Amino acid sequence: VQLVESGGGLVQPGGSLRLSCAASGFTFSSYVMSWYRQAPGKERELVAVISSAGGSTTYADSVKGRFTISRDNAKNTVYLQMNSLKPEDTAVYYCTRYNSRYWGQGTQVTVSS
């Protein structure tokens, strides 16, 4: 199993970023996928979850209405569209196969002016 995130970077408050996670080594379309994040000195937070077919999503209250999780099962990729970013969104974002030990290496998102 391999999960590779991309798309992080530095963005100003109010800006947008789209994270991608390319999955391999398992039947992607059969699994629930998720994004977590961890900020320095804080506990890891579950940000969003998407069902295997993509028809059901769940979000943390802190990102609801601003972030959108989606997936393309033909491309074995899960996405996290992040809009109206705030400094408190600054963290390392991880793609995971939900409720498993499989995590990506993480991608840094920094929201700062």
C-alpha positions as CSV (number, residue, x, y, z in Angstrom):
1,V,0.0,0.0,0.0
2,Q,1.3,3.4,-0.9
3,L,-0.3,6.8,-0.4
4,V,1.4,9.9,-1.8
5,E,0.2,13.4,-1.1
6,S,0.9,16.5,-3.1
7,G,-0.4,20.1,-3.4
8,G,0.6,21.6,-0.1
9,G,2.3,25.0,0.1
10,L,2.2,28.5,1.4
11,V,-1.0,30.4,0.9
12,Q,-2.4,33.7,2.2
13,P,-5.5,33.8,4.5
14,G,-8.6,33.5,2.4
15,G,-6.8,31.6,-0.3
16,S,-7.3,28.1,-1.6
17,L,-5.4,24.9,-2.1
18,R,-6.2,21.5,-3.5
19,L,-4.4,18.5,-2.0
20,S,-4.2,15.2,-3.9
21,C,-3.4,11.7,-2.7
22,A,-2.4,9.1,-5.2
23,A,-3.1,5.6,-3.9
24,S,-1.6,2.3,-5.1
25,G,-1.2,-1.3,-3.9
26,F,-4.8,-2.0,-3.0
27,T,-8.3,-1.9,-4.6
28,F,-8.8,1.8,-4.1
29,S,-12.5,1.8,-5.0
30,S,-13.3,-0.6,-2.2
31,Y,-12.1,1.5,0.7
32,V,-13.2,4.5,2.7
33,M,-10.5,7.2,2.6
34,S,-9.8,10.2,4.8
35,W,-7.7,13.2,5.5
36,Y,-6.1,14.0,8.8
37,R,-4.0,17.0,9.9
38,Q,-1.6,17.7,12.7
39,A,-0.5,21.2,13.7
40,P,2.6,21.7,15.9
41,G,1.9,21.0,19.5
42,K,-1.6,19.8,18.8
43,E,-3.3,16.5,18.6
44,R,-4.0,14.9,15.2
45,E,-7.4,15.9,13.8
46,L,-9.7,14.0,11.5
47,V,-10.6,16.5,8.8
48,A,-12.8,14.6,6.3
49,V,-13.9,11.2,5.3
50,I,-15.3,9.9,2.0
51,S,-17.1,6.6,1.3
52,S,-15.7,4.1,-1.1
53,A,-18.0,5.2,-4.0
54,G,-17.8,8.9,-3.0
55,G,-21.5,9.3,-2.2
56,S,-21.1,10.1,1.5
57,T,-18.8,12.6,3.1
58,T,-18.1,13.7,6.7
59,Y,-16.3,16.8,7.9
60,A,-14.8,18.2,11.1
61,D,-16.8,21.1,12.4
62,S,-13.7,23.3,12.0
63,V,-13.7,22.9,8.2
64,K,-17.3,22.3,7.4
65,G,-18.4,24.6,4.6
66,R,-14.8,25.4,3.6
67,F,-13.3,22.1,2.7
68,T,-14.5,19.5,0.2
69,I,-13.3,15.9,0.0
70,S,-13.7,14.0,-3.3
71,R,-12.3,11.0,-5.1
72,D,-11.8,9.7,-8.6
73,N,-11.8,5.9,-8.5
74,A,-10.7,5.7,-12.1
75,K,-7.5,7.6,-11.1
76,N,-7.0,6.0,-7.6
77,T,-6.9,9.5,-6.2
78,V,-8.6,11.3,-3.3
79,Y,-8.6,15.1,-3.1
80,L,-9.1,17.8,-0.5
81,Q,-10.2,21.2,-1.8
82,M,-9.6,23.8,0.8
83,N,-11.1,27.2,0.4
84,S,-11.3,30.3,2.7
85,L,-8.1,29.1,4.4
86,K,-7.3,30.5,7.9
87,P,-4.0,30.6,9.8
88,E,-5.4,27.9,12.1
89,D,-5.5,25.5,9.1
90,T,-1.7,25.4,9.1
91,A,-0.7,21.8,9.6
92,V,0.7,18.7,8.0
93,Y,-2.1,17.0,6.1
94,Y,-2.1,13.3,5.8
95,C,-4.1,11.0,3.4
96,T,-5.1,7.7,5.0
97,R,-7.0,4.6,4.2
98,Y,-9.6,5.2,6.9
99,N,-9.4,3.2,10.1
100,S,-6.1,1.5,9.0
101,R,-2.4,1.8,9.6
102,Y,-1.8,3.1,6.1
103,W,-0.9,6.8,6.0
104,G,0.9,9.0,3.5
105,Q,4.0,10.9,4.3
106,G,2.1,14.1,4.7
107,T,2.2,17.5,2.9
108,Q,2.7,20.8,4.7
109,V,0.0,23.5,4.4
110,T,1.0,27.0,5.7
111,V,-1.6,29.8,5.8
112,S,0.1,33.1,6.5
113,S,0.4,36.6,5.2
